[in-house]
């Protein structure tokens, strides 16, 4: 299989990427808290709803950004790709892999110790995470 020749991302790089993406998803909500504390907007208003929508959308769909790279993965030169075709992660695949992470939390990460370093979300979505700077 074509993707078997690609270098898998290390477990530690994947964990760091997850942490970075979590921080990116939280930024809109932190900005809202700062704005709210300055008295410029009530957290429950339209700005609050927009911050929540942006954060949640990023969390679930970021791996479908160009090249299968969320911001955290782009910073670490990692890509999420379809395990069969090598194509970048689709919107649906990003949603599935991150939905399982949201539901299962740390339990999902236990599966990363398998041969292909796939979380349960990766297995369900049919994705793998590779070092993108080595992509053929």
Backbone as CSV, one residue per row, in Angstrom:
resi,resn,N_x,N_y,N_z,CA_x,CA_y,CA_z,C_x,C_y,C_z
1,UNK,0.841,-1.183,0.000,0.000,0.000,0.000,0.884,1.243,0.000
2,UNK,0.508,2.226,-0.784,1.260,3.469,-0.950,1.575,4.137,0.386
3,UNK,0.590,4.243,1.259,0.782,4.981,2.504,1.693,4.256,3.486
4,UNK,1.947,2.967,3.274,2.857,2.231,4.153,4.291,2.734,4.022
5,UNK,4.594,3.414,2.919,5.945,3.917,2.686,6.176,5.299,3.301
6,UNK,5.121,5.940,3.765,5.239,7.281,4.329,5.611,7.207,5.808
7,UNK,6.456,8.139,6.264,6.870,8.123,7.676,5.741,8.592,8.598
8,UNK,5.354,7.729,9.514,4.311,8.088,10.470,4.821,9.148,11.429
9,UNK,3.947,10.025,11.836,4.291,11.047,12.825,4.565,10.367,14.161
10,UNK,5.491,10.905,14.903,5.785,10.334,16.222,4.600,10.571,17.154
11,UNK,4.493,9.744,18.151,3.419,9.886,19.132,3.537,11.219,19.872
12,UNK,4.757,11.599,20.204,4.945,12.854,20.938,4.594,14.065,20.075
13,UNK,4.937,14.037,18.785,4.583,15.144,17.890,3.064,15.236,17.743
14,UNK,2.401,14.089,17.670,0.949,14.082,17.566,0.312,14.661,18.820
15,UNK,0.838,14.305,19.977,0.295,14.831,21.222,0.493,16.344,21.302
16,UNK,1.689,16.810,20.932,1.955,18.244,20.932,1.027,18.963,19.953
17,UNK,0.806,18.376,18.787,-0.113,18.956,17.810,-1.524,19.063,18.365
18,UNK,-1.945,18.037,19.107,-3.275,18.058,19.723,-3.383,19.173,20.751
19,UNK,-2.333,19.352,21.539,-2.320,20.423,22.541,-2.383,21.791,21.851
20,UNK,-1.567,21.980,20.814,-1.565,23.256,20.087,-2.939,23.543,19.483
21,UNK,-3.559,22.516,18.897,-4.883,22.713,18.302,-5.930,23.018,19.367
22,UNK,-5.793,22.414,20.537,-6.699,22.737,21.637,-6.585,24.191,22.029
23,UNK,-5.357,24.683,22.053,-5.134,26.091,22.389,-5.732,27.006,21.323
24,UNK,-5.556,26.643,20.058,-6.126,27.446,18.966,-7.655,27.485,19.077
25,UNK,-8.270,26.354,19.402,-9.728,26.294,19.513,-10.241,27.141,20.676
26,UNK,-9.413,27.287,21.699,-9.824,28.043,22.886,-9.645,29.556,22.709
27,UNK,-8.767,29.972,21.796,-8.454,31.395,21.624,-9.708,32.273,21.464
28,UNK,-10.678,31.911,20.614,-11.855,32.782,20.494,-12.598,32.959,21.827
29,UNK,-12.652,31.890,22.609,-13.355,31.981,23.890,-12.563,32.798,24.910
30,UNK,-11.248,32.689,24.900,-10.410,33.500,25.792,-10.549,34.972,25.409
31,UNK,-10.548,35.242,24.112,-10.727,36.623,23.653,-12.060,37.175,24.133
32,UNK,-13.103,36.343,24.091,-14.413,36.776,24.561,-14.385,37.100,26.054
33,UNK,-13.719,36.270,26.847,-13.618,36.525,28.284,-12.915,37.853,28.528
34,UNK,-11.861,38.124,27.777,-11.140,39.386,27.928,-12.022,40.578,27.548
35,UNK,-12.748,40.432,26.478,-13.659,41.493,26.045,-14.760,41.690,27.080
36,UNK,-15.279,40.582,27.589,-16.336,40.634,28.597,-15.840,41.296,29.880
37,UNK,-14.625,40.953,30.298,-14.086,41.533,31.536,-13.792,43.027,31.378
38,UNK,-13.595,43.466,30.147,-13.374,44.893,29.894,-14.705,45.646,29.786
39,UNK,-15.811,44.884,29.861,-17.126,45.508,29.813,-17.574,45.893,28.417
40,UNK,-16.912,45.369,27.386,-17.252,45.744,26.011,-18.394,44.915,25.431
41,UNK,-18.636,43.730,25.991,-19.651,42.825,25.438,-20.029,41.840,26.522
42,UNK,-21.267,41.444,26.545,-21.717,40.401,27.466,-21.416,39.050,26.815
43,UNK,-20.815,38.131,27.574,-20.399,36.829,27.040,-21.512,36.018,26.410
44,UNK,-22.769,36.305,26.761,-23.873,35.528,26.215,-24.444,36.083,24.930
45,UNK,-23.915,37.185,24.449,-24.455,37.827,23.255,-23.986,37.177,21.969
46,UNK,-24.203,37.870,20.855,-23.822,37.341,19.540,-22.323,37.038,19.436
47,UNK,-21.495,37.864,20.064,-20.058,37.616,20.024,-19.703,36.316,20.748
48,UNK,-20.399,36.077,21.844,-20.180,34.833,22.594,-20.561,33.616,21.767
49,UNK,-21.692,33.697,21.073,-22.130,32.587,20.221,-21.145,32.378,19.073
50,UNK,-20.669,33.455,18.485,-19.699,33.351,17.388,-18.404,32.704,17.879
51,UNK,-17.931,33.099,19.059,-16.700,32.521,19.605,-16.867,31.024,19.831
52,UNK,-18.012,30.631,20.354,-18.279,29.213,20.595,-18.324,28.429,19.288
53,UNK,-19.026,28.971,18.300,-19.140,28.295,16.996,-17.769,28.147,16.336
54,UNK,-16.974,29.205,16.350,-15.641,29.147,15.739,-14.767,28.119,16.446
55,UNK,-14.762,28.124,17.774,-13.949,27.170,18.534,-14.354,25.729,18.277
56,UNK,-15.653,25.462,18.299,-16.147,24.094,18.074,-15.881,23.658,16.635
57,UNK,-16.131,24.533,15.679,-15.884,24.200,14.266,-14.410,23.887,14.046
58,UNK,-13.540,24.686,14.630,-12.101,24.414,14.480,-11.764,23.056,15.076
59,UNK,-12.253,22.768,16.267,-11.951,21.505,16.937,-12.306,20.315,16.056
60,UNK,-13.496,20.337,15.456,-13.960,19.178,14.690,-13.462,19.140,13.247
61,UNK,-13.188,20.284,12.633,-12.923,20.314,11.194,-11.515,20.749,10.790
62,UNK,-10.661,21.084,11.739,-9.349,21.658,11.421,-8.444,20.736,10.614
63,UNK,-8.594,19.430,10.767,-7.723,18.509,10.029,-8.057,18.471,8.542
64,UNK,-9.149,19.094,8.150,-9.520,19.173,6.741,-9.037,20.468,6.095
65,UNK,-8.286,21.267,6.832,-7.681,22.452,6.218,-6.698,21.988,5.135
66,UNK,-6.279,22.857,4.222,-5.416,22.443,3.108,-4.247,21.564,3.553
67,UNK,-4.044,20.494,2.792,-2.948,19.567,3.054,-3.202,18.622,4.222
68,UNK,-4.445,18.623,4.761,-4.734,17.793,5.926,-4.014,18.305,7.162
69,UNK,-3.823,19.624,7.220,-3.041,20.213,8.301,-3.829,21.257,9.073
70,UNK,-4.145,20.939,10.319,-4.651,21.954,11.232,-3.486,22.907,11.493
71,UNK,-3.730,23.990,12.190,-2.629,24.922,12.474,-1.529,24.241,13.288
72,UNK,-1.913,23.471,14.293,-0.915,22.769,15.109,-0.096,21.792,14.282
73,UNK,-0.759,21.074,13.379,-0.037,20.115,12.534,0.853,20.847,11.527
74,UNK,0.378,21.966,11.014,1.193,22.745,10.067,2.476,23.218,10.753
75,UNK,2.353,23.712,11.989,3.521,24.182,12.732,4.524,23.065,13.003
76,UNK,4.027,21.817,13.076,4.893,20.668,13.379,5.232,19.836,12.146
77,UNK,4.833,20.298,10.967,5.046,19.560,9.714,4.434,18.166,9.741
78,UNK,3.181,18.092,10.178,2.420,16.844,10.178,1.216,17.013,9.267
79,UNK,0.727,15.911,8.718,-0.475,15.933,7.891,-1.349,14.736,8.225
80,UNK,-2.653,14.936,8.171,-3.603,13.834,8.294,-4.021,13.467,6.876
81,UNK,-3.833,12.198,6.537,-4.168,11.753,5.182,-5.044,10.506,5.233
82,UNK,-5.739,10.264,4.131,-6.515,9.040,3.978,-5.531,7.874,3.927
83,UNK,-5.734,6.876,4.757,-4.790,5.752,4.857,-4.742,4.904,3.594
84,UNK,-5.779,4.944,2.777,-5.779,4.139,1.551,-5.241,4.893,0.345
85,UNK,-5.635,6.167,0.220,-5.320,6.905,-1.004,-4.156,7.882,-0.859
86,UNK,-3.852,8.288,0.356,-2.811,9.288,0.571,-3.296,10.711,0.363
87,UNK,-4.587,10.879,0.043,-5.162,12.215,-0.129,-5.308,12.894,1.236
88,UNK,-5.257,14.232,1.271,-5.469,14.927,2.549,-6.819,14.580,3.165
89,UNK,-6.877,14.673,4.449,-8.081,14.394,5.228,-9.256,15.226,4.717
90,UNK,-10.411,14.584,4.560,-11.616,15.295,4.128,-12.331,15.892,5.346
91,UNK,-13.321,16.723,5.069,-14.114,17.319,6.148,-14.783,16.215,6.967
92,UNK,-15.371,15.227,6.295,-16.038,14.137,6.996,-15.039,13.352,7.857
93,UNK,-13.877,13.026,7.308,-12.867,12.292,8.071,-12.419,13.093,9.293
94,UNK,-12.223,14.393,9.124,-11.830,15.240,10.242,-12.898,15.207,11.333
95,UNK,-14.155,15.314,10.928,-15.246,15.293,11.891,-15.280,13.961,12.649
96,UNK,-15.206,12.858,11.932,-15.278,11.529,12.568,-14.125,11.327,13.537
97,UNK,-12.897,11.630,13.096,-11.742,11.363,13.964,-11.770,12.228,15.218
98,UNK,-12.252,13.449,15.110,-12.286,14.335,16.271,-13.536,14.150,17.128
99,UNK,-14.618,13.663,16.538,-15.806,13.340,17.321,-15.478,12.222,18.315
100,UNK,-14.789,11.200,17.847,-14.435,10.105,18.751,-13.494,10.582,19.852
101,UNK,-12.594,11.495,19.530,-11.720,12.055,20.562,-12.551,12.833,21.587
102,UNK,-13.537,13.589,21.116,-14.390,14.357,22.030,-15.214,13.439,22.930
103,UNK,-15.676,12.326,22.392,-16.502,11.396,23.161,-15.656,10.550,24.110
104,UNK,-14.542,10.019,23.605,-13.754,9.057,24.378,-12.603,9.672,25.163
105,UNK,-12.201,10.882,24.786,-11.105,11.548,25.492,-9.828,10.715,25.495
106,UNK,-9.183,10.616,26.652,-7.896,9.908,26.742,-7.972,8.443,26.316
107,UNK,-9.132,7.823,26.433,-9.267,6.428,25.999,-8.939,6.287,24.513
108,UNK,-9.341,7.282,23.719,-9.056,7.269,22.279,-7.547,7.218,22.030
109,UNK,-6.780,7.920,22.866,-5.329,7.977,22.686,-4.622,6.666,23.011
110,UNK,-5.234,5.785,23.774,-4.593,4.503,24.087,-4.302,3.693,22.821
111,UNK,-5.116,3.898,21.813,-4.958,3.137,20.572,-3.748,3.587,19.751
112,UNK,-3.144,4.706,20.110,-2.005,5.229,19.357,-0.764,4.340,19.482
113,UNK,-0.784,3.420,20.418,0.370,2.548,20.623,0.368,1.352,19.678
114,UNK,-0.575,1.288,18.752,-0.599,0.236,17.739,0.468,0.468,16.681
115,UNK,0.591,-0.473,15.796,1.638,-0.453,14.759,1.579,0.787,13.866
116,UNK,0.374,1.228,13.491,0.243,2.375,12.587,-0.018,3.683,13.329
117,UNK,0.108,3.651,14.666,-0.049,4.845,15.507,-1.369,5.561,15.262
118,UNK,-2.426,4.793,15.094,-3.738,5.367,14.844,-4.576,5.383,16.126
119,UNK,-5.123,6.565,16.440,-6.121,6.629,17.496,-7.355,5.894,16.981
120,UNK,-8.291,5.613,17.866,-9.533,4.983,17.448,-10.243,5.869,16.420
121,UNK,-10.170,7.190,16.615,-10.757,8.119,15.654,-10.134,7.992,14.270
122,UNK,-8.807,7.769,14.213,-8.139,7.552,12.922,-8.633,6.272,12.267
123,UNK,-8.769,5.225,13.062,-9.234,3.940,12.516,-10.639,4.088,11.939
124,UNK,-11.525,4.765,12.684,-12.904,4.950,12.218,-12.961,5.816,10.960
125,UNK,-12.099,6.830,10.885,-12.103,7.746,9.738,-11.242,7.242,8.584
126,UNK,-10.436,6.215,8.824,-9.548,5.704,7.770,-8.383,6.632,7.490
127,UNK,-7.838,7.256,8.540,-6.746,8.214,8.366,-5.490,7.773,9.116
128,UNK,-4.370,8.353,8.695,-3.108,8.236,9.421,-2.493,9.627,9.487
129,UNK,-1.574,9.814,10.415,-0.883,11.097,10.538,0.577,10.849,10.170
130,UNK,1.077,11.649,9.243,2.440,11.472,8.741,3.248,12.747,8.928
131,UNK,4.548,12.602,8.773,5.443,13.757,8.718,5.298,14.341,7.324
132,UNK,4.737,15.527,7.219,4.410,16.075,5.898,5.621,16.546,5.126
133,UNK,6.713,16.878,5.805,7.890,17.320,5.077,8.577,16.161,4.349
134,UNK,8.139,14.931,4.629,8.707,13.744,3.976,7.752,13.171,2.922
135,UNK,6.652,13.844,2.675,5.626,13.336,1.769,6.168,13.183,0.355
136,UNK,5.833,12.064,-0.277,6.298,11.796,-1.638,5.331,12.316,-2.671
